[in-house]
């Protein structure tokens, strides 16, 4: 059963968006939102986003806002360890 957000900083979600610049170079955006308020807490843009980058962005948000009760991700292919 999907947890419904009941108040601010209860449930955060994060996911990645990918696109290309005008010269066809790829980039990614890590977006983190508060599901209750729909506020975008962070948008981290880089050519490559590693797990350590996600940890740093989340840690910064924890310092600024406190930890949420629950963090949700879609567990898509970007969360799979590659070789």
Backbone bond lengths (Angstrom), bond angles and torsions (degrees), N, CA, C in turn:
res aa  C-N    CA-C-N  psi(-1)  N-CA   C-N-CA  omega(-1)  CA-C   N-CA-C  phi
1 X - - - 1.448 - - 1.524 109.11 -
2 X 1.294 116.81 131.96 1.460 122.58 -176.82 1.535 110.12 -76.33
3 X 1.324 115.95 126.62 1.459 122.17 178.85 1.525 109.58 -68.98
4 X 1.318 116.60 125.72 1.463 121.20 177.66 1.530 109.40 -92.27
5 X 1.327 117.15 132.95 1.465 118.89 178.62 1.529 110.60 -67.25
6 X 1.320 115.99 135.45 1.463 121.16 -177.18 1.527 113.12 -110.41
7 X 1.332 117.16 -17.08 1.459 120.97 -178.37 1.530 108.59 -163.24
8 X 1.315 115.62 169.30 1.461 122.15 -179.45 1.528 110.53 -57.95
9 X 1.319 116.47 137.85 1.467 124.87 179.50 1.532 113.15 63.64
10 X 1.311 116.98 21.67 1.454 121.47 174.61 1.533 109.99 -81.34
11 X 1.345 116.23 -52.56 1.462 121.63 -179.37 1.523 109.50 -129.41
12 X 1.328 115.97 124.58 1.461 122.05 172.12 1.519 108.36 -109.99
13 X 1.320 115.87 148.25 1.463 121.45 174.81 1.511 109.13 -123.54
14 X 1.335 115.27 147.14 1.456 118.01 172.97 1.514 110.69 -138.45
15 X 1.315 113.78 148.25 1.458 121.03 -178.92 1.524 108.42 -158.29
16 X 1.308 115.04 168.60 1.457 121.82 -179.40 1.522 110.50 -112.31
17 X 1.318 114.98 147.43 1.458 123.14 172.17 1.523 105.55 -123.71
18 X 1.323 116.80 138.90 1.470 120.68 179.33 1.522 109.74 -122.10
19 X 1.312 115.40 145.74 1.465 120.98 177.13 1.521 108.18 -156.43
20 X 1.323 116.04 -174.80 1.460 121.87 178.75 1.522 109.51 -131.90
21 X 1.312 115.40 148.40 1.453 120.55 175.87 1.524 109.60 -78.81
22 X 1.327 117.09 177.16 1.466 121.21 -177.69 1.531 112.76 -59.91
23 X 1.331 117.08 -24.09 1.467 120.75 179.14 1.540 112.17 -97.28
24 X 1.322 116.15 18.66 1.471 124.70 175.47 1.527 115.25 70.07
25 X 1.321 117.82 15.61 1.458 120.44 176.09 1.528 109.68 -84.46
26 X 1.330 117.02 130.26 1.475 119.67 -176.80 1.528 112.40 -74.53
27 X 1.329 114.77 151.64 1.460 121.33 170.44 1.517 107.47 -146.95
28 X 1.331 115.07 162.31 1.456 121.37 -178.61 1.520 109.37 -129.53
29 X 1.311 114.50 155.30 1.460 121.27 176.35 1.521 107.99 -129.04
30 X 1.315 116.11 124.97 1.453 122.35 172.65 1.524 106.86 -94.41
31 X 1.323 117.29 117.17 1.460 122.35 178.59 1.519 109.37 -110.40
32 X 1.331 115.39 133.21 1.466 121.37 176.93 1.519 107.11 -124.62
33 X 1.341 116.13 124.94 1.461 119.98 -178.88 1.524 110.52 -124.43
34 X 1.327 114.22 153.84 1.454 122.03 169.49 1.529 104.99 -88.34
35 X 1.321 117.94 118.06 1.462 120.38 -174.86 1.521 113.52 -68.22
36 X 1.307 117.84 -27.22 1.466 120.07 -178.85 1.526 111.03 -73.77
37 X 1.323 116.85 -49.22 1.470 120.93 -176.92 1.525 112.79 -90.23
38 X 1.334 116.37 -16.56 1.474 123.46 -174.64 1.528 111.66 66.41
39 X 1.324 116.50 17.83 1.462 121.87 176.79 1.525 109.72 -75.29
40 X 1.309 116.10 134.69 1.461 120.76 173.48 1.521 106.99 -81.73
41 X 1.321 116.77 112.88 1.457 121.60 -177.36 1.523 111.95 -82.37
42 X 1.336 116.77 -29.33 1.465 120.89 -179.66 1.523 109.82 -159.25
43 X 1.322 114.50 143.99 1.464 122.90 168.63 1.517 105.79 -133.50
44 X 1.300 116.15 107.33 1.460 122.28 -177.90 1.531 107.49 -104.55
45 X 1.330 116.41 119.25 1.465 122.09 -176.61 1.516 109.47 -110.97
46 X 1.338 116.17 131.86 1.461 121.12 177.94 1.526 109.24 -161.16
47 X 1.312 115.76 161.11 1.466 120.18 175.94 1.526 110.30 -65.63
48 X 1.319 114.71 -33.86 1.454 120.98 -179.28 1.522 108.00 -142.45
49 X 1.322 117.33 132.14 1.454 121.23 178.69 1.525 107.82 -120.27
50 X 1.311 115.10 118.00 1.471 121.60 -179.06 1.515 110.08 -100.06
51 X 1.315 115.19 168.42 1.464 119.72 -179.03 1.534 111.35 -58.17
52 X 1.320 117.04 -37.12 1.471 120.17 178.42 1.527 111.02 -62.84
53 X 1.325 117.71 -35.44 1.467 121.27 177.15 1.527 110.58 -63.78
54 X 1.327 116.68 -41.93 1.463 121.25 178.50 1.523 109.76 -62.10
55 X 1.325 116.89 -43.67 1.465 121.29 179.41 1.521 111.26 -61.46
56 X 1.317 117.60 -42.47 1.469 121.68 179.97 1.529 110.84 -64.21
57 X 1.327 117.44 -44.50 1.463 120.91 179.41 1.529 110.14 -63.59
58 X 1.328 117.08 -45.59 1.465 119.94 178.46 1.524 111.69 -63.11
59 X 1.325 117.47 -42.51 1.473 120.79 179.63 1.525 110.77 -60.26
60 X 1.328 117.00 -40.85 1.464 120.74 177.47 1.529 110.71 -62.59
61 X 1.324 116.70 -41.50 1.464 120.14 178.23 1.526 111.24 -65.85
62 X 1.328 117.89 -37.42 1.468 121.20 177.91 1.522 110.42 -61.76
63 X 1.327 116.96 -40.17 1.469 121.04 179.14 1.526 110.03 -65.79
64 X 1.328 116.78 -42.31 1.471 120.53 -176.80 1.525 113.68 -76.75
65 X 1.338 117.73 -37.11 1.468 120.90 -172.14 1.520 114.38 -118.42
66 X 1.310 118.04 -10.19 1.457 120.72 -170.10 1.521 108.59 86.72
67 X 1.322 116.55 167.33 1.469 120.41 -179.36 1.518 110.44 -80.69
68 X 1.333 117.07 140.38 1.462 118.66 173.05 1.521 109.53 -75.37
69 X 1.308 116.73 164.75 1.460 121.05 176.82 1.526 109.79 -71.47
70 X 1.341 116.24 -36.25 1.460 121.33 -175.06 1.526 109.66 -143.09
71 X 1.333 116.85 140.30 1.463 122.29 173.65 1.516 107.50 -120.05
72 X 1.330 115.72 130.28 1.455 121.13 -176.12 1.533 109.85 -116.33
73 X 1.324 115.97 139.64 1.463 121.56 171.61 1.523 107.49 -136.83
74 X 1.315 116.69 164.26 1.466 119.02 -178.41 1.522 112.29 -87.30
75 X 1.334 116.78 -4.11 1.466 121.58 -179.55 1.527 112.38 53.98
76 X 1.320 115.50 39.70 1.462 121.35 179.16 1.516 111.92 -72.71
77 X 1.326 117.10 -173.99 1.467 121.33 -175.16 1.528 113.42 -61.91
78 X 1.326 117.74 -24.24 1.467 118.80 178.99 1.509 113.08 -67.92
79 X 1.336 117.54 -14.27 1.446 121.55 178.72 1.530 112.76 -95.00
80 X 1.314 116.66 0.40 1.448 120.89 178.24 1.520 109.67 -88.86
81 X 1.300 116.46 140.42 1.460 120.77 -179.68 1.524 108.86 -75.67
82 X 1.331 115.94 125.44 1.457 121.12 179.73 1.516 111.42 -94.67
83 X 1.322 115.75 166.93 1.470 120.05 178.05 1.493 110.20 -106.49
